[in-house]
Amino acid sequence: MASNSLSFQTLQRLPYYLDYLREVETENVSSTVIAAEFGLHEVQVRKDLASVSKLAGRPRKGFDTQSLIRDIEEILGYGHVDEAVIVGVGHLGMALANYAGFGKYGLRIVAGFDTRITQEESLNEMPLYPMEELESVISERKIRLGIITVDGANAQAVCDQLVAAGIKAVWNFAPVILQVPEDIIVQNENMACALAILSHHLRK
Protein backbone atom coordinates (compact mmCIF):
# COMPACT_ATOMS: atom_id res chain seq x y z
CA MET A 1 0.00 0.00 0.00
CA ALA A 2 1.33 3.45 -0.84
CA SER A 3 2.15 5.60 2.17
CA ASN A 4 0.05 8.48 0.81
CA SER A 5 -3.08 6.32 1.24
CA LEU A 6 -2.57 6.08 5.01
CA SER A 7 -4.29 8.43 7.42
CA PHE A 8 -2.26 11.09 9.20
CA GLN A 9 -3.04 9.43 12.53
CA THR A 10 -1.74 6.07 11.33
CA LEU A 11 1.46 7.65 10.04
CA GLN A 12 1.96 9.24 13.46
CA ARG A 13 1.61 5.89 15.24
CA LEU A 14 3.82 3.81 12.94
CA PRO A 15 7.20 5.14 14.20
CA TYR A 16 6.19 4.18 17.76
CA TYR A 17 5.27 0.68 16.61
CA LEU A 18 8.56 0.42 14.75
CA ASP A 19 10.67 1.42 17.76
CA TYR A 20 8.85 -1.15 19.87
CA LEU A 21 9.24 -3.92 17.31
CA ARG A 22 12.96 -3.28 17.02
CA GLU A 23 13.27 -3.89 20.76
CA VAL A 24 11.17 -7.07 21.16
CA GLU A 25 12.93 -10.41 21.04
CA THR A 26 10.05 -12.61 19.91
CA GLU A 27 9.66 -14.01 16.39
CA ASN A 28 5.99 -13.07 16.31
CA VAL A 29 4.03 -10.23 17.82
CA SER A 30 0.29 -9.67 18.08
CA SER A 31 -1.74 -6.50 17.73
CA THR A 32 -3.01 -7.20 21.26
CA VAL A 33 0.48 -6.98 22.72
CA ILE A 34 1.31 -3.78 20.81
CA ALA A 35 -2.01 -2.21 21.81
CA ALA A 36 -1.31 -2.97 25.47
CA GLU A 37 2.18 -1.45 25.20
CA PHE A 38 0.82 1.90 24.02
CA GLY A 39 -2.57 1.91 25.71
CA LEU A 40 -4.39 1.77 22.37
CA HIS A 41 -7.44 -0.16 21.23
CA GLU A 42 -6.54 -3.54 19.71
CA VAL A 43 -8.82 -3.01 16.70
CA GLN A 44 -7.06 0.27 15.86
CA VAL A 45 -3.62 -1.34 16.02
CA ARG A 46 -4.78 -4.27 13.91
CA LYS A 47 -6.11 -1.88 11.26
CA ASP A 48 -2.86 0.10 11.29
CA LEU A 49 -0.74 -3.00 10.83
CA ALA A 50 -3.03 -4.48 8.18
CA SER A 51 -2.73 -1.25 6.19
CA VAL A 52 1.05 -1.56 5.94
CA SER A 53 1.85 -5.26 6.17
CA LYS A 54 2.08 -7.47 3.12
CA LEU A 55 1.19 -10.49 5.25
CA ALA A 56 -1.87 -10.65 7.46
CA GLY A 57 -1.42 -11.54 11.10
CA ARG A 58 -1.95 -15.20 11.84
CA PRO A 59 -4.51 -16.27 14.46
CA ARG A 60 -2.90 -16.87 17.87
CA LYS A 61 0.56 -16.16 16.42
CA GLY A 62 0.24 -12.61 15.19
CA PHE A 63 2.65 -10.96 12.76
CA ASP A 64 6.15 -12.07 11.92
CA THR A 65 8.20 -9.42 13.73
CA GLN A 66 10.99 -9.00 11.20
CA SER A 67 8.61 -8.93 8.24
CA LEU A 68 6.50 -6.30 10.00
CA ILE A 69 9.59 -4.19 10.69
CA ARG A 70 10.57 -4.32 7.02
CA ASP A 71 7.04 -3.43 5.88
CA ILE A 72 6.81 -0.42 8.19
CA GLU A 73 10.30 0.75 7.22
CA GLU A 74 9.34 0.52 3.56
CA ILE A 75 6.11 2.46 4.04
CA LEU A 76 7.87 5.19 6.01
CA GLY A 77 10.76 5.37 3.58
CA TYR A 78 13.34 4.32 6.16
CA GLY A 79 14.81 1.76 3.76
CA HIS A 80 16.78 4.49 2.00
CA VAL A 81 18.63 7.52 3.26
CA ASP A 82 17.24 11.00 2.66
CA GLU A 83 19.81 13.75 2.86
CA ALA A 84 18.83 17.12 4.32
CA VAL A 85 20.29 20.57 4.85
CA ILE A 86 19.66 22.75 7.87
CA VAL A 87 19.42 26.54 7.76
CA GLY A 88 20.22 28.25 11.03
CA VAL A 89 23.00 26.69 13.10
CA GLY A 90 22.33 28.33 16.44
CA HIS A 91 21.61 26.26 19.55
CA LEU A 92 18.59 24.42 18.13
CA GLY A 93 20.17 23.89 14.73
CA MET A 94 23.34 22.49 16.26
CA ALA A 95 21.35 20.20 18.54
CA LEU A 96 19.47 18.76 15.57
CA ALA A 97 22.62 18.45 13.49
CA ASN A 98 24.35 16.59 16.35
CA TYR A 99 21.46 14.20 16.99
CA ALA A 100 22.69 10.74 16.00
CA GLY A 101 19.24 9.15 16.22
CA PHE A 102 18.06 10.46 12.84
CA GLY A 103 20.06 7.75 11.11
CA LYS A 104 17.74 4.95 12.11
CA TYR A 105 14.86 6.87 10.53
CA GLY A 106 16.62 7.24 7.20
CA LEU A 107 17.68 10.88 7.59
CA ARG A 108 21.16 12.37 7.33
CA ILE A 109 21.82 16.09 7.71
CA VAL A 110 24.69 16.71 5.33
CA ALA A 111 25.19 20.49 5.43
CA GLY A 112 24.34 23.59 7.42
CA PHE A 113 23.90 27.22 6.40
CA ASP A 114 23.89 30.45 8.37
CA THR A 115 24.23 34.17 7.70
CA ARG A 116 26.94 34.35 10.35
CA ILE A 117 29.18 32.01 8.36
CA THR A 118 31.46 33.81 5.91
CA GLN A 119 33.51 30.86 4.67
CA GLU A 120 33.21 27.08 4.77
CA GLU A 121 33.56 25.62 8.26
CA SER A 122 32.61 22.30 9.83
CA LEU A 123 30.58 21.01 12.76
CA ASN A 124 31.52 17.49 13.79
CA GLU A 125 32.61 16.80 10.19
CA MET A 126 29.42 18.32 8.75
CA PRO A 127 30.25 21.24 6.44
CA LEU A 128 28.80 24.66 7.22
CA TYR A 129 28.39 27.18 4.41
CA PRO A 130 27.49 30.83 3.89
CA MET A 131 23.93 31.35 2.65
CA GLU A 132 25.32 32.24 -0.77
CA GLU A 133 26.25 28.57 -1.26
CA LEU A 134 22.74 27.26 -0.53
CA GLU A 135 21.47 26.83 -4.07
CA SER A 136 24.63 25.26 -5.46
CA VAL A 137 24.98 22.69 -2.63
CA ILE A 138 21.31 21.66 -2.85
CA SER A 139 21.49 21.40 -6.63
CA GLU A 140 24.75 19.44 -6.71
CA ARG A 141 23.67 16.94 -4.04
CA LYS A 142 20.04 16.79 -5.21
CA ILE A 143 18.80 17.49 -1.68
CA ARG A 144 15.01 17.27 -1.25
CA LEU A 145 14.54 18.16 2.43
CA GLY A 146 15.32 21.47 4.11
CA ILE A 147 15.20 22.08 7.87
CA ILE A 148 14.53 25.64 9.06
CA THR A 149 15.71 26.70 12.53
CA VAL A 150 16.00 30.45 12.00
CA ASP A 151 13.83 33.04 13.78
CA GLY A 152 10.30 33.78 12.61
CA ALA A 153 11.23 37.06 10.94
CA ASN A 154 13.58 35.31 8.50
CA ALA A 155 11.84 31.96 8.07
CA GLN A 156 9.76 32.81 5.00
CA ALA A 157 12.74 34.25 3.13
CA VAL A 158 14.76 31.11 3.94
CA CYS A 159 11.87 28.92 2.85
CA ASP A 160 11.65 30.80 -0.45
CA GLN A 161 15.37 30.21 -1.02
CA LEU A 162 15.04 26.50 -0.27
CA VAL A 163 12.11 26.10 -2.64
CA ALA A 164 13.90 28.04 -5.38
CA ALA A 165 16.90 25.74 -4.92
CA GLY A 166 14.79 22.62 -5.49
CA ILE A 167 13.70 21.52 -2.02
CA LYS A 168 10.47 19.47 -2.02
CA ALA A 169 9.85 19.19 1.73
CA VAL A 170 10.42 21.60 4.61
CA TRP A 171 10.74 20.74 8.29
CA ASN A 172 9.96 24.05 9.96
CA PHE A 173 10.96 24.86 13.54
CA ALA A 174 10.25 28.59 13.19
CA PRO A 175 7.06 29.92 14.87
CA VAL A 176 5.42 31.04 11.62
CA ILE A 177 3.10 29.61 9.00
CA LEU A 178 5.09 29.34 5.80
CA GLN A 179 3.64 30.02 2.36
CA VAL A 180 4.77 27.43 -0.17
CA PRO A 181 3.68 26.14 -3.62
CA GLU A 182 1.13 23.32 -3.65
CA ASP A 183 3.71 20.67 -4.49
CA ILE A 184 5.83 21.45 -1.41
CA ILE A 185 5.06 19.78 1.92
CA VAL A 186 5.73 21.56 5.20
CA GLN A 187 5.90 19.88 8.60
CA ASN A 188 5.71 22.43 11.41
CA GLU A 189 7.23 21.85 14.83
CA ASN A 190 5.93 24.90 16.68
CA MET A 191 7.06 24.67 20.30
CA ALA A 192 5.06 27.76 21.23
CA CYS A 193 1.84 26.05 20.11
CA ALA A 194 2.73 22.89 22.03
CA LEU A 195 3.47 24.92 25.16
CA ALA A 196 0.18 26.81 24.77
CA ILE A 197 -1.74 23.54 24.74
CA LEU A 198 0.08 22.27 27.83
CA SER A 199 -0.35 25.58 29.67
CA HIS A 200 -4.05 25.71 28.84
CA HIS A 201 -4.51 22.19 30.19
CA LEU A 202 -2.66 23.00 33.43
CA ARG A 203 -4.85 26.03 34.03
CA LYS A 204 -8.12 24.11 33.81
N, C-alpha and C positions, 0 to 999 in steps of 0.2 A: 504494500500500500504506500502511496506517495505521502511524504510527510505533510504536504500542504492540504491533505484531506483530513488531517487530525484536528480536533478542537484545540483551542488555545489552552484550555484547562488540562487536557491530556498531555500536551507538550510540556506543560509546567511540571507535571508529576513524573514524567519519564526519567529525568535525571536522578531523582530520588530513588526510583526503583533500581536504576542502573548501579548507583553507588552501593545499594544494599546487596544486589546480586553479586557484585564483585567481591563482597566480603564473606558471603555464605560459603560453606564447605560441602554442601550436599549436591548430589548429581541432579536432583529434581527439586523444584520448589512450587508450591501451590499458591493460587491467588489468595487463599484463606490466610496463609502465613504472612504474605506481604501486606495484606489488609490489616492484620493485627499489628504488624510492625509500625505502621504509620497511622493507625487509628482511623482507617478508611472503611467504607462499606465494601464487602467482598464482591458484590455484583459490579461495582464501579471499577475495581481493580481488574476483574476478569474481562470487562469490556475494553479497558485500556490495553491489556496484554494481547487480547484477540485482535485488536486493530493494528498491531505492529508485528505480531509473530507469524511466521510462515507455517508453523505447526501448532495445531490446537493443543491445549492442555489435555493430558490423559486423565481419566477418572481415577481418583485415589493416588495418582502419582504426580499429577501436575505437569509443569513445563520442564523440559530439559534446560538446566541452568545456563550452560554455555551457549546453547543455541539461542536462548532468549537474550543473553547479553549481546551476542552478535547482531540479532535482529534490531534491538534497540539502538545499538551503536550505528547501524546502517541507516535507520530512520532519522537519527539525530545528526548524521553526517560526521560522526566521530571516527569513522574508518579512514578518513583522509585528513591531512593537516591543512587548515586555513591559516594563511599568514595575515597579520594585521599590523597597522601602524597606529601609533598613539600621538595625539597632538595635545601638548601641555604636559611638561614633565616636572611639575611641582610635586608636592608631597603625595597627592592622590595618584598622579600619573606614575611616579616612581614606584609606589606600592603595587600598582597593577602590573607594571613592567617587571617587577621582581617576583611576582607570584608564580611559583613553579607549578601550581596545581592546574593551570590552564592546559597543560600538555595532555592530560588524560581526557580532556574534552575536545581534542583536535584543534586547539588554537595555539598559535605561536606569534608573539609580538616581536616583529623583526626590526623595527625602527621607531625612533621617537623624534618629534619636531617641537621646537619652541622658539618664540621670538627672542628669547634671551641668549640663544645660541648663535654665535657669529661664525663658527667654523666647526667642521666635523669633530665630534667628541665620542665618548663611549660610556655606557652605563652597564657594568657587568657584562661586557663584550657585546652589548647591543649598541649599534651606532645611533648617535644623536645628530640631527641635522638642523641647519637654519630653515626657516619656513620657505625660503626661496627654492629649496631642493625638493619640496613636497611632490610636485607634479612629476618630476623626472623619476624619483624613486618609485612612486606608485606605478607609473607607466612601465618602467623597466622590469619590475618584479611582478607585475600583473596582480597587485593587491586588490582585494575586493571589500575588505572590512576596515573601517576607520573608527578609532575610539577617541572621543572628545572629552578632555578633562580640563578645559579652560574655563574661565569665568563666564557668567551668563551674557555679559556685554559683548563678548567676542565669539561666542559659540556659533551664531548664524553665519558669520563671515568665514569661520573655519569650515563649517559644514559645506558652504558653497564651494570652497576651494577643494574639498575632498570629492565632492560630486563632480566638479569640473575635471578633476584628475582621473576619474573613472571608478571611484568607489561605488559599490552597489548596496552596502549595508552600513549603518552607523550605530554605534553603541554610545549613547549620549549620557554623560554624567553631569552635564551642565543643567542648572535649574531653569531651563527655558523650553518652550515648544518649538521645535525646528520646522521650518518650511522646506519641503523637499519635493522633487518630481514624483509622480505616481509610481514609477518603477523602482524607487529607492525605499528600503525598509529602515525604520528607526526604532531602536529599543531604548526607552528612557529609563534611567536609574536615578530618579529624583529623590534624594535623601530628605529634602525638606518636606515633600509630600508624605513620605513614610513616617517621618517624625510627627507631622500634623495628625495623622491617623492614630498613632500611639498616644499622643498627648490628649487628643479628644476622648479616647477610650478611658484614660486614667482620670479624667475630670468628670466622668459620669457619676 
